[in-house]
Amino acid sequence: MAARKKARPWYRELFFLRRAPQLRGLSLEWTRPDDDDAYEREIQKHDFISLNHWSDEDLTQYPIIANDLKDLKEYLLPTYFQFSQRSKYYQNRFYLYQWVFVIGAFSTTLLGAAATLFYIPPNATSEVISGTNWQQILSYATAFIGAVTTVFTALSNRGEPQKRWGKNRRLSEELRMHYFTYLSHMAPYDTPDRVQRLRENVIDIRVKEQENA
């Protein structure tokens, strides 16, 4: 009997944790795996059709579909994975900036409120004044965190990660539509020059991305 999949803790489903950014290891550009089997697994992971599940008999029995999959693997999928990777990168950047903003806003509010508790009145005795000035320390900490939050907010506004995330995701899903349209031999891929049309449409989408960059 197969082992039951362990359920995720309830707190992992909280929005703030589900949208936790990946702090390192996420590249802007996609790199094709050197191993062809690894590439096929990535194709399957993105809900495309992988030839790894096809036997030699299937390849012989359905040569048109097999050739279509090879055309798509060569001319369309690399561009799809490139846009998809960029979409993930900018999505992660957007989540990172939002985390910094939320944590920074919470911290400055908390530290600012704590600083008021250590307020030293003008007529305080010399014993109180000579002690550790927690109000000043907390005020400096509040100013520092506020400055860091402001810098990240400016970077977010300038880099527009949410806009770039949406644009790259839209283009990758547009390529997904062309993928299944090509397999179905529907217009505009119902003509003898369908491979050339596929290549032209992929190039047009890449040009569209560069023009809107």
C-alpha positions in Angstrom: 0.0 0.0 0.0 1.3 3.4 -1.0 2.2 5.8 1.8 -0.3 8.5 2.3 1.0 12.0 1.5 1.6 14.0 4.7 -0.7 16.9 5.0 0.8 20.4 5.1 0.5 22.2 8.5 -2.4 24.6 8.6 -0.2 27.6 9.1 1.6 26.8 5.8 -1.6 27.7 4.0 -1.6 31.2 5.4 -1.3 33.8 2.6 1.8 35.4 4.0 3.6 32.1 4.1 2.3 30.8 0.8 3.7 33.9 -0.8 7.1 33.8 0.9 9.8 34.8 -1.6 12.7 32.6 -2.5 15.8 34.6 -1.3 18.3 33.0 -3.6 18.8 30.4 -6.4 16.1 31.8 -8.7 17.6 32.8 -12.1 16.2 35.4 -14.5 17.1 33.3 -17.5 16.1 29.7 -18.3 18.8 27.2 -19.0 18.0 24.1 -21.0 18.9 20.9 -19.2 21.9 19.0 -20.7 20.2 15.7 -20.1 17.4 15.1 -22.6 15.4 13.0 -20.1 15.6 16.0 -17.6 14.2 18.2 -20.4 11.4 15.8 -21.0 10.5 15.8 -17.3 10.4 19.6 -17.4 8.1 19.4 -20.4 5.8 17.1 -18.5 6.0 19.2 -15.4 4.5 22.2 -17.3 1.6 20.0 -18.5 2.9 19.5 -22.1 3.2 16.1 -23.8 6.4 14.3 -23.3 7.7 11.7 -25.7 9.1 9.8 -22.7 5.7 8.1 -22.3 5.6 7.0 -25.9 6.8 3.5 -26.9 8.4 2.7 -30.2 5.1 1.3 -31.3 3.3 4.6 -30.5 5.9 6.6 -32.4 5.4 4.3 -35.4 1.6 4.3 -35.2 1.3 8.1 -34.8 4.1 9.6 -36.8 2.3 12.9 -37.5 1.8 13.6 -33.8 5.4 12.5 -33.0 6.8 14.9 -35.6 4.5 17.7 -34.3 5.9 17.2 -30.8 9.5 17.4 -32.1 8.7 20.6 -34.0 7.2 22.2 -30.9 10.1 21.0 -28.7 12.5 22.6 -31.1 10.8 25.9 -32.1 8.3 26.8 -29.4 9.1 25.2 -26.0 12.5 27.0 -25.5 10.8 30.4 -25.8 7.9 29.3 -23.6 10.3 28.2 -20.8 12.2 31.5 -21.1 9.1 33.6 -20.6 7.9 31.2 -17.8 11.2 31.5 -16.0 11.2 35.3 -16.2 7.6 35.3 -15.0 8.6 33.3 -11.9 11.6 35.6 -11.3 9.6 38.8 -11.3 6.8 37.1 -9.3 9.4 36.3 -6.7 10.8 39.8 -6.8 7.3 41.2 -6.3 6.7 39.0 -3.3 10.1 40.0 -1.8 9.3 43.7 -2.1 5.9 43.1 -0.5 7.4 41.2 2.4 9.9 44.0 3.0 7.2 46.6 2.9 4.8 44.7 5.3 7.6 43.8 7.8 9.1 47.3 7.6 5.7 49.0 8.2 4.9 46.7 11.1 8.4 47.1 12.6 8.4 50.9 12.4 5.0 51.1 13.9 6.0 48.7 16.8 9.3 50.5 17.4 7.8 53.9 17.2 5.2 52.9 19.8 7.9 51.4 22.0 9.9 54.6 21.8 7.0 56.7 23.2 7.1 54.4 26.3 10.6 55.5 27.1 9.9 59.2 26.6 12.0 61.4 28.9 10.2 64.6 30.0 12.2 67.9 30.0 12.1 68.1 33.8 13.5 64.6 34.4 16.1 64.1 37.1 19.8 63.7 36.3 19.6 60.0 37.4 17.0 59.2 34.7 18.9 61.2 32.0 22.2 59.5 32.8 20.7 56.0 32.2 20.4 54.2 28.9 18.4 56.4 26.5 16.1 53.7 25.1 13.9 56.3 23.4 16.9 57.5 21.3 18.0 53.9 20.5 14.5 52.9 19.4 14.0 56.2 17.4 17.3 55.5 15.5 16.1 51.9 14.8 12.7 53.2 13.6 14.4 55.7 11.3 16.8 53.0 9.9 14.1 50.4 9.2 11.9 53.2 7.7 14.8 54.2 5.3 15.4 50.6 4.2 11.6 50.1 3.6 11.6 53.3 1.5 14.5 52.1 -0.6 12.8 48.8 -1.4 9.6 50.6 -2.2 11.4 52.8 -4.6 13.1 49.8 -6.2 9.7 48.1 -6.6 8.1 51.1 -8.2 11.0 51.6 -10.6 11.5 47.9 -11.5 7.7 47.2 -11.9 8.1 43.5 -11.0 4.3 42.9 -10.9 3.9 44.3 -14.4 6.8 42.3 -15.8 5.5 39.2 -14.0 2.1 39.5 -15.7 3.5 40.3 -19.1 5.8 37.3 -19.2 3.1 35.0 -17.9 0.7 36.3 -20.5 3.2 35.6 -23.3 4.0 32.2 -22.0 0.3 31.3 -21.9 -0.1 32.6 -25.4 2.6 30.2 -26.5 0.8 27.4 -24.7 -2.2 28.2 -26.8 -0.1 27.9 -30.0 1.3 24.6 -28.7 -2.1 22.9 -28.6 -3.4 24.7 -31.6 -0.5 23.3 -33.6 -1.1 19.8 -32.3 -4.8 20.1 -33.3 -3.9 21.2 -36.8 -6.3 24.1 -36.4 -5.9 27.5 -38.2 -3.4 29.0 -38.7 -1.6 25.6 -38.5 -3.8 23.7 -41.1 -1.6 24.5 -44.1 1.5 22.8 -45.7 3.8 25.5 -44.4 2.6 25.1 -40.8 6.2 24.7 -39.4 7.2 28.0 -40.9 4.0 29.7 -39.5 4.9 28.3 -36.1 8.4 29.8 -36.3 7.1 33.1 -37.5 4.5 33.3 -34.7 7.1 32.5 -32.0 9.4 35.2 -33.4 6.4 37.7 -33.4 5.8 37.0 -29.8 9.5 37.5 -29.0 9.4 40.8 -30.8 6.3 41.8 -28.9 8.1 41.1 -25.7 11.1 43.3 -26.7 8.9 46.2 -27.8 7.0 46.2 -24.5 10.2 45.7 -22.4 
